[in-house]
């Protein structure tokens, strides 16, 4: 299980605490130091079944500074994946990858269903 997170992110801290409380082992990866590659993102996008927009950190400063709300609709999926991989701060976090399960952001009920109800 791979947890991609940013240590200063409060949502990421909550996710880590939740995983530890449930004794779920994971490998930790710092999203800024080692951002996802376009290939990883494409794989996770497919496995998640989510729209690509969900992988963007729409509340982040960089997203707003780059005015991506207006630019993304005119970009191809490939261009968006390359953009996402260019800076980990553009990616919604935390990301949890476990086999074919990909969770984007931390919603406790979603994580419980995906990880505990098996």
VOBA-1610 file (N, C-alpha, C; in pm, whole numbers, padded with zeros to 5 digits, always signed):
BEGIN
Unk+00085-00117+00000Unk+00000+00000+00000Unk+00090+00124+00000Unk+00060+00215-00089Unk+00141+00336-00104Unk+00058+00458-00068Unk+00111+00537+00025Unk+00047+00663+00064Unk+00133+00776+00011Unk+00076+00853-00079Unk+00147+00969-00134Unk+00088+01091-00065Unk+00176+01163+00005Unk+00125+01273+00088Unk+00227+01385+00100Unk+00181+01494+00159Unk+00265+01611+00188Unk+00263+01628+00339Unk+00379+01620+00404Unk+00384+01620+00552Unk+00315+01738+00622Unk+00309+01854+00559Unk+00248+01971+00624Unk+00097+01977+00604Unk+00043+01889+00523Unk-00100+01887+00490Unk-00178+01824+00606Unk-00274+01897+00660Unk-00352+01845+00774Unk-00437+01725+00733Unk-00489+01724+00613Unk-00569+01610+00567Unk-00481+01486+00557Unk-00358+01504+00511Unk-00264+01392+00502Unk-00232+01339+00641Unk-00216+01429+00737Unk-00189+01386+00875Unk-00306+01305+00930Unk-00428+01348+00900Unk-00547+01274+00945Unk-00548+01135+00883Unk-00515+01126+00754Unk-00513+00998+00685Unk-00410+00905+00747Unk-00292+00957+00776Unk-00186+00875+00837Unk-00228+00826+00975Unk-00288+00914+01052Unk-00337+00876+01185Unk-00441+00766+01173Unk-00533+00782+01078Unk-00638+00682+01059Unk-00577+00546+01022Unk-00482+00546+00929Unk-00416+00421+00889Unk-00347+00355+01009Unk-00279+00436+01089Unk-00207+00382+01204Unk-00304+00329+01310Unk-00414+00399+01332Unk-00515+00353+01429Unk-00575+00219+01388Unk-00580+00193+01257Unk-00636+00068+01206Unk-00528-00036+01174Unk-00406-00005+01217Unk-00293-00098+01200Unk-00275-00140+01054Unk-00289-00042+00965Unk-00272-00068+00822Unk-00132-00022+00783Unk-00054-00114+00733Unk+00083-00083+00694Unk+00085-00017+00557Unk+00174+00078+00541Unk+00185+00149+00414Unk+00327+00201+00394Unk+00358+00228+00269Unk+00484+00293+00233Unk+00451+00440+00211Unk+00532+00526+00268Unk+00510+00670+00264Unk+00593+00732+00151Unk+00532+00821+00075Unk+00604+00892-00032Unk+00568+01039-00028Unk+00669+01123-00021Unk+00654+01269-00016Unk+00624+01321-00156Unk+00506+01380-00173Unk+00457+01418-00305Unk+00539+01530-00371Unk+00599+01616-00291Unk+00678+01726-00347Unk+00815+01676-00391Unk+00874+01587-00309Unk+01007+01535-00341Unk+01002+01431-00453Unk+00893+01357-00462Unk+00879+01252-00562Unk+00737+01253-00619Unk+00709+01352-00707Unk+00573+01361-00763Unk+00542+01241-00852Unk+00416+01209-00867Unk+00377+01098-00954Unk+00418+01125-01099Unk+00453+01020-01169Unk+00486+01033-01312Unk+00355+01034-01392Unk+00362+01081-01516Unk+00241+01077-01600Unk+00188+00934-01614Unk+00279+00837-01624Unk+00238+00697-01638Unk+00165+00647-01513Unk+00219+00681-01396Unk+00153+00643-01271Unk+00014+00705-01264Unk+00006+00833-01294Unk-00122+00903-01288Unk-00224+00842-01383Unk-00181+00807-01504Unk-00272+00747-01602Unk-00324+00612-01550Unk-00235+00533-01491Unk-00273+00404-01434Unk-00373+00423-01319Unk-00344+00517-01231Unk-00431+00541-01115Unk-00566+00597-01160Unk-00562+00682-01261Unk-00686+00739-01315Unk-00777+00626-01365Unk-00720+00534-01439Unk-00795+00420-01492Unk-00852+00335-01379Unk-00768+00303-01281Unk-00810+00217-01170Unk-00915+00283-01082Unk-00905+00416-01066Unk-00995+00487-00976Unk-01136+00502-01033Unk-01145+00512-01166Unk-01274+00538-01228Unk-01321+00681-01209Unk-01235+00765-01157Unk-01270+00905-01130Unk-01237+00992-01251Unk-01302+01109-01261Unk-01262+01203-01366Unk-01124+01261-01332Unk-01048+01296-01432Unk-00913+01349-01412Unk-00912+01473-01323Unk-01014+01554-01331Unk-01022+01676-01251Unk-01011+01647-01101Unk-01056+01530-01058Unk-01049+01494-00916Unk-00906+01478-00866Unk-00811+01459-00957Unk-00672+01444-00918Unk-00602+01578-00899Unk-00667+01687-00936Unk-00609+01820-00919Unk-00644+01877-00782Unk-00546+01941-00719Unk-00566+02008-00592Unk-00625+02146-00621Unk-00756+02149-00642Unk-00824+02271-00687Unk-00824+02382-00582Unk-00796+02348-00457Unk-00792+02452-00353Unk-00649+02500-00328Unk-00552+02444-00401Unk-00412+02482-00381Unk-00376+02615-00444Unk-00274+02678-00386Unk-00228+02808-00435Unk-00177+02799-00578Unk-00100+02696-00608Unk-00043+02683-00741Unk-00152+02668-00847Unk-00254+02589-00817Unk-00367+02569-00908Unk-00432+02705-00940Unk-00449+02785-00836Unk-00513+02917-00854Unk-00421+03013-00927Unk-00291+03013-00888Unk-00195+03103-00954Unk-00185+03075-01103Unk-00192+02946-01140Unk-00180+02908-01280Unk-00313+02920-01356Unk-00418+02961-01285Unk-00552+02979-01343Unk-00596+02854-01417Unk-00576+02739-01352Unk-00605+02611-01418Unk-00754+02585-01434Unk-00836+02649-01352Unk-00980+02633-01368Unk-01022+02668-01510Unk-00961+02771-01565Unk-00995+02816-01700Unk-00917+02740-01808Unk-00796+02694-01775Unk-00709+02633-01875Unk-00734+02484-01897Unk-00770+02411-01790Unk-00784+02265-01802Unk-00884+02219-01907Unk-01001+02284-01920Unk-01098+02235-02020Unk-01043+02232-02163Unk-00945+02317-02193Unk-00889+02322-02327Unk-00768+02232-02348Unk-00732+02158-02242Unk-00613+02073-02249Unk-00652+01927-02271Unk-00568+01853-02341Unk-00591+01710-02360Unk-00559+01637-02230Unk-00605+01511-02221Unk-00576+01431-02102Unk-00425+01417-02084Unk-00354+01394-02192Unk-00208+01378-02186Unk-00141+01505-02132Unk-00186+01620-02180Unk-00131+01748-02132Unk-00160+01767-01984Unk-00279+01732-01941Unk-00315+01745-01800Unk-00231+01651-01713Unk-00208+01529-01760Unk-00126+01434-01684Unk+00018+01484-01672Unk+00072+01537-01780Unk+00208+01593-01776Unk+00215+01710-01679Unk+00113+01796-01682Unk+00108+01911-01592Unk+00103+01864-01446Unk+00015+01769-01418Unk+00004+01716-01282Unk+00136+01660-01231Unk+00208+01591-01318Unk+00333+01528-01277Unk+00447+01629-01264Unk+00428+01749-01314Unk+00535+01850-01311Unk+00556+01909-01172Unk+00455+01902-01087Unk+00466+01957-00952Unk+00367+01886-00861Unk+00419+01819-00759Unk+00335+01745-00666Unk+00229+01830-00598Unk+00252+01960-00589Unk+00156+02046-00521Unk+00029+02067-00603Unk+00030+02025-00729Unk-00091+02034-00811Unk-00184+01914-00788Unk-00130+01810-00725Unk-00203+01685-00710Unk-00283+01685-00579Unk-00408+01644-00589Unk-00493+01627-00471Unk-00430+01522-00381Unk-00426+01548-00255Unk-00363+01456-00162Unk-00448+01438-00038Unk-00425+01330+00032Unk-00334+01221+00001Unk-00390+01131-00109Unk-00300+01054-00167Unk-00337+00948-00262Unk-00300+00817-00195Unk-00391+00722-00198Unk-00363+00590-00143Unk-00382+00488-00255Unk-00277+00414-00282Unk-00281+00315-00389Unk-00258+00177-00329Unk-00353+00088-00355Unk-00344-00049-00303Unk-00403-00142-00407Unk-00314-00204-00487Unk-00362-00290-00594Unk-00445-00211-00693Unk-00570-00252-00712Unk-00660-00181-00804Unk-00740-00072-00736Unk-00714-00049-00607Unk-00785+00055-00533Unk-00702+00182-00531Unk-00763+00293-00572Unk-00698+00423-00570Unk-00793+00520-00501Unk-00748+00576-00389Unk-00829+00673-00316Unk-00764+00810-00327Unk-00843+00910-00365Unk-00793+01045-00386Unk-00855+01135-00279Unk-00770+01196-00198Unk-00819+01275-00086Unk-00855+01182+00029Unk-00882+01238+00144Unk-00917+01154+00259Unk-01061+01181+00300Unk-01146+01082+00273Unk-01283+01081+00324Unk-01292+00952+00405Unk-01305+00967+00535Unk-01299+00851+00624Unk-01394+00740+00583Unk-01518+00773+00550Unk-01616+00670+00514Unk-01572+00594+00388Unk-01517+00666+00293Unk-01469+00605+00169Unk-01351+00510+00199Unk-01261+00553+00285Unk-01145+00472+00319Unk-01189+00347+00397Unk-01286+00366+00488Unk-01336+00251+00566Unk-01395+00148+00471Unk-01477+00193+00379Unk-01541+00101+00285Unk-01438+00028+00200Unk-01338+00100+00153Unk-01237+00042+00064Unk-01139-00049+00137Unk-01107-00016+00261Unk-00998-00087+00330Unk-01043-00179+00443Unk-01158-00151+00503Unk-01200-00231+00617Unk-01313-00327+00585Unk-01397-00292+00490Unk-01514-00375+00458Unk-01482-00484+00356Unk-01369-00549+00374Unk-01330-00653+00276Unk-01326-00788+00344
//
